[in-house]
Amino acid sequence: MILALLLFIPSAAWAQYQGTERPVTDTALVISLDDALKIALSENTSVKVADMEIQRQKYAKKGAYGALFPQINASGMYSYAIQKQKVFFGSDDDSGSGSSSGGGMASMMAGLMEPIMYYIEQLYTATSTPFVPYVPKPSEKPATSGSDPIEMGRRNQVQLGLTAAMPLVNLQLWESLRITGDQVELAVEKARESRLGTVASVKQAYFAVLMAKASYEVYNAVFENAARNLKLTESRYNVQKASEMDLARAKSTYAAAIPNVYNAENSIRLGLWQLKAVMGLDLDRAIDVQGRLSDYTEHMFYDINEAEEATLDRNTQMQQLAIQAEMLAKQIRMQQYAYVPSLNMQLSYNYYTQSDKFNLSQWKWLPSSTMVFSLTIPIFSGGQRYHAIRQTRVQADELELQRKNTERQLRIGIRQSLSTMETAMRTYDAASAALKSAEKAYDIASRSYEVGKTTFTDLNNTELTLTQTRLQQVQAIYNFVIAKAGLEQTLGYDFTEE
């Protein structure tokens, strides 16, 4: 039963393998690494969002500078007096004439207010009669006593105004404008960080596809060798020069080689999807990558000692922390300026009118204008300004500790990348030397098996060594280019720079 199963599996697996769709077609768009980077920097969503954030901060900066210009506002007000306000002149006792001090004072106040009220009535009377000057009549007695209330104002009141205000001396405002400039610079640096991250992601996805293709070539070579050895073993078995055990091993080796080819094909397909995702392309778009992983062996000659001397001046995280530290320093100065007096100016021009009749054509509009200079001198705020400064200084100290820790972690990352690159170079050299020996050993074992001087087990062992050596070689190249991409991102190098 086992022998029959081994005889059946290779034929069924080969039929399924022949019908498997390849992940890359002839109509696919073949792109290089530079093409992939250019497309990603123009189509990637995170890059677009970062560019929009820069534009948003620029608008915010322009809007903040608008506080230096006059703020002009128009206003309008209408009020209707349901009950007019009333005022009293004189004392509550209106029976006495001039005998008491209260009555005398009331008579005197009534005599003083009588011409004033007369002119007010002439001013707000909405009639076309000419203005008549006040003529005192001493012989007449007042119509009302000093305790009677007098109504003030008119039923309808309308006021229209235009106000312009601007700061003349405001150190806090001027320092806040400098902070908005730093916010724009911070947004630019974050956009640069997004670009560097996109470049690193595209490189990783691109090299992953090349690695999957290289693995596919290795496993496909194993599959072809297994198919050729199975055919040879069947021929030798038919002429009774190979045992039934050798035939069973050849069939099992052949069947075991097929899943590896399937996995490699699936890795290529998944890698292309990931590459299209980071590039911002449609996932249904057929693409293929240009070149092979072995083409990057020329980049494996790297001066590790020179790379260890590289600085973090262009690292985007350190740049952002430096900008944030500058912003906190300016914020402390802005809070200290809260102790400094500020001077503002306001200019207002108003038109107002009052009338008991709702007749717009007969309303008399009277203008008024004022210019106000206001000086604000801070004296006491309950310690709010003082504690706000202390709080910001603590925040600046926290940022300094964070900067030191970030620099330490970046230094560790640089050393890890350099160590990985050095290990990959040594592994590649060892694997390249071992590959020649493994290919020669497999060639000898294959020819010896054809003439019956060696067993199928020996042939399998030499092929296994050859497969492992090939995979070690391509894995070393992949580890090197991935570590180098991470190092370039840490050092802040763009893909267009050496």
Secondary structure, 3 states (H helix, E strand, C coil): CHHHHHHHHHHHHHHHHHCCCCCCCCCCEEECHHHHHHHHHHHCHHHHHHHHHHHHHHHHHHHHHHHHCCEEEEEEEEEECCCCEEECCCCCCCCCCCCCHHHHHHHHHHHHHHHHHHHHHHHHCCCCCCCCCCCCCCCCCCCCCCCCCEEECCCEEEEEEEEEEEEEECHHHHHHHHHHHHHHHHHHHHHHHHHHHHHHHHHHHHHHHHHHHHHHHHHHHHHHHHHHHHHHHHHHHHCCCCCHHHHHHHHHHHHHHHHHHHHHHHHHHHHHHHHHHHHCCCCCCCEEECCCHHHHHHHHCCCHHHHHCCCCCCCHHHHHHHHHHHHHHHHHHHHHHHHCCEEEEEEEEEEEEEECCCCHHHCCCEEEEEEEEEEECCCCCCCHHHHHHHHHHHHHHHHHHHHHHHHHHHHHHHHHHHHHHHHHHHHHHHHHHHHHHHHHHHHHHHHHHHCCCCCHHHHHHHHHHHHHHHHHHHHHHHHHHHHHHHHHHHHCCCCCCC
